[in-house]
Amino acid sequence: MRRLHFLLLAALFVAANVSAVAPQFWRIRSADEFLTGEIEGFAVTSRGELRPAPSVRKVATFTDPFVLSQVSSPNGDHFFGTGNEGKIYRLRGTESKAIFTAPEPEIYALAFRDGALFAGTSPNGKVYRVDPESGTSRVFYDPQQAYIWSLRFLANGDLAVATGVDGKLFRVTPAGAGSLFFDAPETHLRSMGQRPDGTLLVGGSGQGRIYAVAMDGSAHALYDSALSEISAIYVDANGTGWAAGVSNVLPSSAPARKDQKTAQQSGAGQSAETKKEEAPTTVEVGFSFEDSNTSATQAGAGELYRINSDDFVEVVRRFEREMIYGLSGGRNGSVLLATGPQGRVYEFSNGEVALIANVPEKQIVSISSAGNTTMVTTTNSGAVYVLNNVPSNRSEFRSAAKDVERFSRFGQYRINGRRLDGGAIAIAFRSGNTSTPDATWSAWSAPSTETAGSIQAPAGRYLQWKLTMPRPAAETAVESVTIAFLNRNIAPSIESLAVLDPAVVLISSAYPSAPQVVEATNPDEYGIFSSLEPARDKTDPGKRMFRKGFRTVSWRARDENGDSLRYSVAFRRKGSDKWLRLRDNIEEPQINFDTSQVPDGLYELKLTVTDAIDNPDMPLSDTRESVEFQVDNTSPSIASSDSGEEIVIRVSDGVSPVGKVEYSADAEKWIRLTPVDGIADSTEETFRLPRSSVQGKFVIVRATDAYFNVATQSVTVR
């Protein structure tokens, strides 16, 4: 289906832009790509879909920086334990009120039963029984432990108390009589959940293990996590357990005791002033993923485990840069995950993870669900949010600003997905020439409810699109958004053009290794000029070799649009006004040719590059000329004469400097001669050969000019 949509989009673009033959496409179709944008009211699934997300409302804020725990009562009241002043707040409707302040600074655990609220405080804390109306309290149980992490009532009314730093689990009767229930080989017992048969699933910190503790106190380990802590445990309606592992390190020793304030027994005397909140309104809670590159060492890591009924534990999801602080149940049997440091709520269902909410406080440390409502609490700063399982009436996905790299015009868009008709979604565009959208950008275009159409945005270098959901429905899903654009054509540019030294040729690695003699191929293919070049890869510079009479021209060009380039090379004799064809329409950035087909003299080259292959209707080109090269295929001349005790040898060349002069006596090895003036750098050079060294011998003189033309002559010495 997506393939068909792609072809249709391409057809639409070509139809709308006849001259555009090389459009480019910007596609967002994966979870990672969607997460680069800003999201509000949309869920992003691990399959790469945008779906309607639950609405998010902030219902309470506190001066306390940490809202660490929560519990609800049967009458609908919600209670929140905070830090660093050890307060409990009651949220009744829209009114929040501090009803209890503990002597200890943190309240990590809350439980409610039989009309009473139970709070576990830390450090060096106790379990308090608090009246939910008046706030009066008393110490219910003192485990003599530094930390109280979790409270859970058992079926018979006993209270399980998980503690640290000795890793002990206590069982406390309704009368407040406690006993050691399980002594774990852990520093802390951090979390608890309960199976339908009453068995407790307990998560440790230090070793990071999951334990099953039966009602008779017998226990065994189910799983040894690679991470250091089991931060949360939840058991769903089917009896399946879910646990969160995190890379967290808790204190290994009890903190020093400090003077603590006395807990006040009167609710009226210790309660803060009643605070009447304004009616809760939907706040703008957007997703910003600017911190998504936080390193794992800073953000930590998390894993989600499934604890099957037969005690088999498996990892079902890993989070490389996020830690899971809380677990709860979601709609249709899903599991909700509260995480940090991005302040995200995920939904896990049928092996798929969906990001369904995000809050600006960045750390969601507790989560609970009842009916169609989910509550989450945060730190940095302390707040409470409600997620309702109805699609948000404010849904917006705003893409990142796309840099299309060059000034471009925009063609067609297409949205793929399910149930997108009937005005379910709308898309708008804006463009500009700065990397960050600002007042210099165009205004947003009018929203279009069509799944395909023209992009109504001025040409520019940057583009952004915005997707909204005027008619949210649970079945709506956006799978991909594709944007077509065409860079404005920019002329190619010749960066360099050079003629290599005489006789230097670059032979492709594809050139036959045998015979070893380098010979011209296809002598008639390029008119009067032969070449040594079989087809070569454009990136293959070739092996440096030598061939008398050949010259090699090499160049470098670039095209900002990335267009395919073709080259043409022409030549003319210096002083002539007529250019002659050397090569046309070649791809490689070099040629070699045999200069023996033209007379000696000085010549000029002209290189032309064009992008006509990709832009046949509006091609652009660049030209570089007046690069000179010498043709010299005439051998030097050699003359000799007697001069007393020396033989004088004169070598001259009509075009190029005399390069090297040697002699051989009686066919022995060649011996280099040095010119009289000490350097061979002119077209005429004189050499002297001692008569005594060659007297009566057969002498051959060999002269080579700068273009490797060679002349030999015998010299008679009497």
Buried (B, 14 or more C-beta within 10 A) or exposed (E): EEEEBBEEBBEBBBEEBEEBBBBBBBBBBBBEBBBEBBBBBBBBBBBBBBBBBBBBBBBBBBEBBBBBBBBBBEEEBBBBBBBEBBBBBBBBEEEBBBBBBBBBBBBBBBBBBEEBBBBBBBBBBBBBBBBBEBBBBEEBBEBEBBBBBBBBBBEEEBBBBBBBBBBBBBBBEBEBEBEEBBEBEBBBBBBBBBBEEEBBBBBBBBBBBBBBBBBEEEBEBBBEBEBBBBBBBBBBEEEBBBBBBBBBEBBEEBEEEEEBEEBBEEBEEBBBEEEEBEEBEBBEBBBBBEEEEBEEEEBBBBBBBBBEEEBEBEEBBEBEBBBBBBBBBBBEEBBBBBBBBBBBBBBBBEEEBBBBBBBBBBBBBBBBBEEEBBBBBBBBBBBBBBBBBEBBEBBBBBBBBBEBBBEBBBBBBBBBBEBBEEEBBBBBBBBBEEEEBEEEBBEBBEBBBBBBBBBBBBBBBBBBBBBBBEBBEEEBBBBBBBBBBBBEBBBBEBEEBEBBEBBBBBBBEEBEEEEEEBEBEEEEEBEBBBBBBEEBEEEEBBEEBEBBBBBBBBBEBEBBBBBBBBBBBBBBBEEEEEBBEBBEEBEBBBBBBBBBBBEBEEBBBBBBBBBBBBBEEEBBBBEBBEBEBBBBBBBBBBEBEEEEEBBBBBBBBEBBBBBBBBBBBEEEEEEEBEBEEEEBEEBEBBBBBEBEEBEEBBBBBBBBBBBBBEBEBEBEBE
